[in-house]
Amino acid sequence: MRRVQYTLLNAVLALVAALLTGCVADNVQIVRAPFISPVVVPAPERFLMNVAVKNYSETQTSPDLWLRVYSEYWPAATPAPGQPPCSEVEYLHVGTLAPGQSWARSDYAIDRGGRCPCIKNACPGHVWLSLHIAPNYGPHISGKNTALHINWSASGDLSAMTVSEF
């Protein structure tokens, strides 16, 4: 019986948190410019990403937020038909942001140093970035630029990149 009570209490608290987040997080966005981008860096020319989140509100502090980074990429410029991508997922703690405050992460390794290296001229792929109120917790918060999908080419050419909301 106690387990049911705790489960019900947790569900109610999560619902209240989600409702409050929806009211307060309207102005928190993943920054599009300067672009969220895979950036090729020298030796060994790995794909790194820069990303920022900003609270555009002039009066409200944001809730405690997490940025979900889910990437899929192929460690070959032209993957074989049907070859599954390598994938990585991580939640980065953004925290609460005061009015006008930003949070940024630079030089984030898309491959996280894992089993599938993401190297210039051999790594087409995409990444989904989304803001959440907790790691592994439900859908992303609602609002403009709170969930972005970025495609990049194997060359790392920024003019070939596309950014769209999902």
ABEGO torsion letter per residue (X at the ends): XAAAAAAAAAAAAAAAAAAAAAAAAAABBBBAOBBBBBBBBBOAGBBBBBBBBBBABAABBBBBBBBBBBBBBBABABBBBGBBBBBBBBBBBAEBBBBGBBBBBBGBBAAGGBABBBBBGABBEBBBBBBBABBGBEBBBBEBGABBBBBBBAAGBAAABBBBBX
